[in-house]
Amino acid sequence: MTKYFRICASKDHVASGLEQGIAQAGLGRKDFMSKLSKGDWIVNYSSKDKFENGKLYQKFTAVWQITNEEPYLPGTRKKFNPYRRNVDYKTSHETKISPLIEKIGFIKNKK
């Protein structure tokens, strides 16, 4: 059964994932990345434009579909080696969240 996930990541991190064809979340924790299955969908929300000292952004910034069976370690860094999933990027249309807040069920505090 196809599942749908949301990942919160700054716009610059989403752009980096686009370039690499990968998604990671929760600092690349294996337990989170293992919840995703091939064919599942991810919607990225970016509350800010940059990870460090970013400005308020508040947009959905990407829609991805998982294309591999299991999370993997890229083995490219010594200190930080996050688990990742391969993805196919489905849309480049960014959407402001503000006009949608009242319609989105998972947002508990609409203010």
N, CA and C atoms as a LAMMPS dump frame, in Angstrom:
ITEM: TIMESTEP
0
ITEM: NUMBER OF ATOMS
333
ITEM: BOX BOUNDS ff ff ff
-5.0000000000000000e+02 5.0000000000000000e+02
-5.0000000000000000e+02 5.0000000000000000e+02
-5.0000000000000000e+02 5.0000000000000000e+02
ITEM: ATOMS id mol type element x y z
1 1 1 N 0.839 -1.175 0
2 1 2 C 0 0 0
3 1 3 C 0.892 1.25 0
4 2 1 N 0.635 2.148 -0.891
5 2 2 C 1.382 3.396 -0.989
6 2 3 C 1.094 4.279 0.216
7 3 1 N 2.169 4.859 0.784
8 3 2 C 2.025 5.771 1.916
9 3 3 C 2.554 7.143 1.504
10 4 1 N 2.162 8.136 2.295
11 4 2 C 2.535 9.516 2.023
12 4 3 C 3.18 10.102 3.273
13 5 1 N 4.302 10.792 3.093
14 5 2 C 5.061 11.371 4.195
15 5 3 C 5.333 12.838 3.925
16 6 1 N 5.549 13.592 4.987
17 6 2 C 6.02 14.966 4.827
18 6 3 C 7.364 15.057 5.527
19 7 1 N 8.249 15.773 4.898
20 7 2 C 9.576 16.018 5.453
21 7 3 C 9.773 17.524 5.499
22 8 1 N 10.175 18.003 6.645
23 8 2 C 10.5 19.421 6.797
24 8 3 C 11.992 19.591 6.595
25 9 1 N 12.342 20.411 5.642
26 9 2 C 13.749 20.687 5.347
27 9 3 C 13.85 22.062 4.706
28 10 1 N 14.906 22.763 5.005
29 10 2 C 15.101 24.089 4.415
30 10 3 C 15.184 23.969 2.892
31 11 1 N 14.846 25.059 2.215
32 11 2 C 14.848 25.062 0.753
33 11 3 C 16.217 24.695 0.183
34 12 1 N 17.299 25.162 0.813
35 12 2 C 18.627 24.827 0.295
36 12 3 C 18.932 23.335 0.428
37 13 1 N 18.427 22.684 1.481
38 13 2 C 18.624 21.242 1.617
39 13 3 C 17.777 20.48 0.602
40 14 1 N 16.587 20.971 0.319
41 14 2 C 15.757 20.353 -0.708
42 14 3 C 16.447 20.458 -2.07
43 15 1 N 17.012 21.628 -2.361
44 15 2 C 17.727 21.825 -3.64
45 15 3 C 18.907 20.867 -3.76
46 16 1 N 19.623 20.65 -2.662
47 16 2 C 20.741 19.712 -2.665
48 16 3 C 20.255 18.296 -2.955
49 17 1 N 19.13 17.918 -2.354
50 17 2 C 18.551 16.609 -2.624
51 17 3 C 18.138 16.445 -4.075
52 18 1 N 17.597 17.525 -4.653
53 18 2 C 17.221 17.503 -6.072
54 18 3 C 18.424 17.2 -6.955
55 19 1 N 19.519 17.89 -6.667
56 19 2 C 20.735 17.703 -7.469
57 19 3 C 21.249 16.265 -7.386
58 20 1 N 21.096 15.649 -6.217
59 20 2 C 21.639 14.304 -5.987
60 20 3 C 20.631 13.184 -6.24
61 21 1 N 19.345 13.546 -6.373
62 21 2 C 18.316 12.531 -6.551
63 21 3 C 18.073 11.71 -5.298
64 22 1 N 18.231 12.366 -4.125
65 22 2 C 18.082 11.658 -2.856
66 22 3 C 17.191 12.434 -1.888
67 23 1 N 16.672 11.714 -0.905
68 23 2 C 15.969 12.327 0.214
69 23 3 C 16.579 11.782 1.491
70 24 1 N 16.663 12.639 2.489
71 24 2 C 17.046 12.202 3.823
72 24 3 C 16.305 13.085 4.805
73 25 1 N 16.116 12.585 6.013
74 25 2 C 15.36 13.335 7.015
75 25 3 C 15.764 12.866 8.395
76 26 1 N 15.42 13.663 9.4
77 26 2 C 15.735 13.28 10.77
78 26 3 C 17.216 13.044 10.96
79 27 1 N 18.021 13.894 10.336
80 27 2 C 19.483 13.744 10.357
81 27 3 C 19.92 12.398 9.786
82 28 1 N 19.107 11.865 8.872
83 28 2 C 19.464 10.622 8.194
84 28 3 C 19.337 9.388 9.07
85 29 1 N 18.439 9.462 10.067
86 29 2 C 18.259 8.307 10.955
87 29 3 C 17.707 7.112 10.174
88 30 1 N 18.308 5.967 10.395
89 30 2 C 17.895 4.759 9.677
90 30 3 C 16.449 4.38 10.003
91 31 1 N 16.032 4.541 11.276
92 31 2 C 14.672 4.142 11.637
93 31 3 C 13.624 4.938 10.858
94 32 1 N 13.864 6.227 10.645
95 32 2 C 12.902 7.011 9.87
96 32 3 C 12.955 6.638 8.393
97 33 1 N 14.147 6.567 7.84
98 33 2 C 14.263 6.286 6.41
99 33 3 C 13.788 4.873 6.064
100 34 1 N 13.763 3.97 7.055
101 34 2 C 13.272 2.605 6.835
102 34 3 C 11.751 2.534 6.781
103 35 1 N 11.052 3.557 7.263
104 35 2 C 9.586 3.579 7.203
105 35 3 C 9.088 3.753 5.772
106 36 1 N 9.925 4.31 4.924
107 36 2 C 9.563 4.562 3.53
108 36 3 C 9.769 3.304 2.697
109 37 1 N 8.873 3.074 1.767
110 37 2 C 8.982 1.934 0.854
111 37 3 C 9.014 2.43 -0.587
112 38 1 N 9.542 1.598 -1.456
113 38 2 C 9.553 1.939 -2.878
114 38 3 C 8.13 2.258 -3.315
115 39 1 N 7.954 3.393 -4.013
116 39 2 C 6.648 3.826 -4.491
117 39 3 C 5.947 4.808 -3.57
118 40 1 N 6.415 4.928 -2.315
119 40 2 C 5.832 5.911 -1.398
120 40 3 C 6.16 7.323 -1.866
121 41 1 N 5.367 8.275 -1.37
122 41 2 C 5.504 9.675 -1.761
123 41 3 C 5.948 10.535 -0.584
124 42 1 N 6.734 11.561 -0.886
125 42 2 C 7.189 12.541 0.106
126 42 3 C 6.818 13.924 -0.403
127 43 1 N 6.263 14.741 0.492
128 43 2 C 6.064 16.162 0.215
129 43 3 C 7.003 16.911 1.145
130 44 1 N 7.846 17.752 0.581
131 44 2 C 8.765 18.56 1.392
132 44 3 C 8.146 19.897 1.729
133 45 1 N 8.269 20.279 2.992
134 45 2 C 7.865 21.602 3.455
135 45 3 C 9.11 22.326 3.935
136 46 1 N 9.301 23.547 3.457
137 46 2 C 10.458 24.358 3.861
138 46 3 C 9.967 25.572 4.632
139 47 1 N 10.226 25.573 5.928
140 47 2 C 9.818 26.715 6.751
141 47 3 C 10.761 27.897 6.558
142 48 1 N 11.997 27.6 6.135
143 48 2 C 12.953 28.68 5.875
144 48 3 C 13.755 28.379 4.617
145 49 1 N 14.4 29.412 4.083
146 49 2 C 15.114 29.248 2.817
147 49 3 C 16.483 28.597 2.966
148 50 1 N 17.139 28.796 4.107
149 50 2 C 18.465 28.221 4.336
150 50 3 C 18.5 27.557 5.697
151 51 1 N 19.293 26.493 5.792
152 51 2 C 19.389 25.748 7.044
153 51 3 C 19.926 26.624 8.171
154 52 1 N 21.001 27.324 7.911
155 52 2 C 21.588 28.203 8.928
156 52 3 C 21.234 29.651 8.63
157 53 1 N 20.684 30.334 9.624
158 53 2 C 20.323 31.751 9.508
159 53 3 C 19.365 32.023 8.352
160 54 1 N 18.479 31.098 8.105
161 54 2 C 17.54 31.247 6.997
162 54 3 C 16.411 32.206 7.291
163 55 1 N 15.855 32.725 6.217
164 55 2 C 14.689 33.605 6.31
165 55 3 C 13.424 32.761 6.181
166 56 1 N 12.339 33.264 6.766
167 56 2 C 11.051 32.591 6.708
168 56 3 C 10.683 32.309 5.249
169 57 1 N 10.285 31.085 4.939
170 57 2 C 9.947 30.705 3.572
171 57 3 C 8.523 30.15 3.479
172 58 1 N 8.177 29.192 4.303
173 58 2 C 6.834 28.64 4.462
174 58 3 C 6.16 28.193 3.166
175 59 1 N 6.837 27.29 2.46
176 59 2 C 6.28 26.75 1.215
177 59 3 C 6.508 25.247 1.141
178 60 1 N 5.581 24.566 0.461
179 60 2 C 5.85 23.201 0.043
180 60 3 C 6.797 23.335 -1.145
181 61 1 N 7.922 22.633 -1.106
182 61 2 C 8.972 22.882 -2.095
183 61 3 C 9.278 21.711 -3.024
184 62 1 N 8.788 20.527 -2.717
185 62 2 C 9.088 19.399 -3.601
186 62 3 C 8.123 18.252 -3.349
187 63 1 N 7.91 17.466 -4.381
188 63 2 C 7.176 16.21 -4.279
189 63 3 C 8.073 15.147 -4.903
190 64 1 N 8.309 14.079 -4.152
191 64 2 C 9.227 13.018 -4.57
192 64 3 C 8.538 11.661 -4.468
193 65 1 N 9.061 10.698 -5.216
194 65 2 C 8.622 9.322 -5.054
195 65 3 C 9.852 8.45 -4.817
196 66 1 N 9.771 7.57 -3.829
197 66 2 C 10.879 6.677 -3.485
198 66 3 C 11.063 5.665 -4.609
199 67 1 N 12.33 5.476 -5.041
200 67 2 C 12.597 4.574 -6.166
201 67 3 C 13.456 3.359 -5.799
202 68 1 N 13.967 3.306 -4.555
203 68 2 C 14.775 2.14 -4.199
204 68 3 C 14.121 1.371 -3.05
205 69 1 N 14.621 0.149 -2.816
206 69 2 C 13.999 -0.759 -1.847
207 69 3 C 14.372 -0.481 -0.399
208 70 1 N 15.595 -0.042 -0.128
209 70 2 C 16.092 0.102 1.247
210 70 3 C 16.911 1.376 1.401
211 71 1 N 16.967 1.929 2.622
212 71 2 C 17.864 3.063 2.863
213 71 3 C 19.319 2.597 2.778
214 72 1 N 20.196 3.519 2.46
215 72 2 C 21.617 3.175 2.343
216 72 3 C 22.468 4.303 2.898
217 73 1 N 23.708 3.967 3.218
218 73 2 C 24.699 4.947 3.651
219 73 3 C 25.574 5.296 2.458
220 74 1 N 25.721 6.586 2.151
221 74 2 C 26.537 6.956 0.996
222 74 3 C 28.025 6.736 1.224
223 75 1 N 28.463 6.746 2.478
224 75 2 C 29.872 6.508 2.783
225 75 3 C 30.801 7.595 2.295
226 76 1 N 30.298 8.819 2.167
227 76 2 C 31.114 9.896 1.618
228 76 3 C 31.717 10.807 2.683
229 77 1 N 31.202 10.74 3.903
230 77 2 C 31.691 11.616 4.961
231 77 3 C 32.132 10.793 6.162
232 78 1 N 33.105 11.313 6.894
233 78 2 C 33.611 10.574 8.043
234 78 3 C 32.788 10.813 9.302
235 79 1 N 32.414 12.055 9.583
236 79 2 C 31.71 12.365 10.825
237 79 3 C 30.196 12.258 10.695
238 80 1 N 29.646 12.62 9.567
239 80 2 C 28.202 12.609 9.368
240 80 3 C 27.889 11.746 8.172
241 81 1 N 27.241 10.627 8.401
242 81 2 C 26.961 9.672 7.332
243 81 3 C 25.485 9.265 7.403
244 82 1 N 24.583 10.088 6.854
245 82 2 C 23.149 9.846 6.985
246 82 3 C 22.62 8.769 6.037
247 83 1 N 21.601 8.067 6.492
248 83 2 C 20.897 7.142 5.607
249 83 3 C 20.068 7.948 4.625
250 84 1 N 19.985 7.436 3.405
251 84 2 C 19.285 8.137 2.334
252 84 3 C 18.391 7.186 1.579
253 85 1 N 17.503 7.787 0.785
254 85 2 C 16.68 7.034 -0.15
255 85 3 C 16.787 7.711 -1.511
256 86 1 N 16.787 6.913 -2.555
257 86 2 C 16.765 7.461 -3.907
258 86 3 C 15.335 7.871 -4.241
259 87 1 N 15.21 8.986 -4.948
260 87 2 C 13.897 9.516 -5.269
261 87 3 C 13.835 10.009 -6.703
262 88 1 N 12.622 10.045 -7.204
263 88 2 C 12.335 10.658 -8.494
264 88 3 C 11.545 11.923 -8.18
265 89 1 N 12.06 13.042 -8.613
266 89 2 C 11.454 14.343 -8.351
267 89 3 C 10.271 14.527 -9.278
268 90 1 N 9.105 14.847 -8.715
269 90 2 C 7.888 14.91 -9.52
270 90 3 C 7.402 16.307 -9.879
271 91 1 N 7.742 17.329 -9.079
272 91 2 C 7.245 18.662 -9.413
273 91 3 C 8.177 19.74 -8.903
274 92 1 N 8.204 20.847 -9.639
275 92 2 C 8.998 22.002 -9.22
276 92 3 C 8.098 23.164 -8.827
277 93 1 N 6.814 22.919 -8.772
278 93 2 C 5.862 23.969 -8.427
279 93 3 C 5.825 24.149 -6.913
280 94 1 N 6.283 25.309 -6.432
281 94 2 C 6.251 25.595 -5.003
282 94 3 C 4.909 26.218 -4.639
283 95 1 N 4.435 25.892 -3.438
284 95 2 C 3.127 26.364 -2.992
285 95 3 C 3.226 26.943 -1.596
286 96 1 N 2.759 28.182 -1.432
287 96 2 C 2.716 28.794 -0.106
288 96 3 C 1.748 28.017 0.774
289 97 1 N 2.135 27.838 2.028
290 97 2 C 1.27 27.097 2.946
291 97 3 C 0.154 27.965 3.52
292 98 1 N 0.37 29.278 3.625
293 98 2 C -0.586 30.144 4.327
294 98 3 C -2.034 30.021 3.835
295 99 1 N -2.314 29.992 2.531
296 99 2 C -3.721 29.879 2.138
297 99 3 C -4.312 28.474 2.342
298 100 1 N -3.467 27.505 2.672
299 100 2 C -3.918 26.12 2.814
300 100 3 C -4.087 25.68 4.266
301 101 1 N -3.609 26.478 5.202
302 101 2 C -3.548 26.059 6.605
303 101 3 C -4.883 25.553 7.133
304 102 1 N -5.961 26.247 6.861
305 102 2 C -7.274 25.835 7.371
306 102 3 C -7.735 24.498 6.791
307 103 1 N -7.216 24.14 5.627
308 103 2 C -7.652 22.909 4.956
309 103 3 C -6.785 21.699 5.288
310 104 1 N -5.629 21.911 5.903
311 104 2 C -4.689 20.83 6.164
312 104 3 C -4.957 20.236 7.549
313 105 1 N -5.313 18.977 7.587
314 105 2 C -5.704 18.316 8.817
315 105 3 C -4.586 18.062 9.813
316 106 1 N -3.346 17.86 9.348
317 106 2 C -2.274 17.508 10.281
318 106 3 C -1.714 18.706 11.033
319 107 1 N -2.129 19.918 10.711
320 107 2 C -1.662 21.091 11.437
321 107 3 C -2.588 21.301 12.645
322 108 1 N -2.037 21.105 13.836
323 108 2 C -2.864 21.192 15.048
324 108 3 C -3.115 22.642 15.462
325 109 1 N -2.085 23.462 15.43
326 109 2 C -2.234 24.869 15.797
327 109 3 C -2.27 25.699 14.529
328 110 1 N -3.419 26.091 14.094
329 110 2 C -3.603 26.801 12.827
330 110 3 C -3.132 28.248 12.882
331 111 1 N -2.76 28.744 14.079
332 111 2 C -2.278 30.118 14.194
333 111 3 C -0.809 30.184 13.943
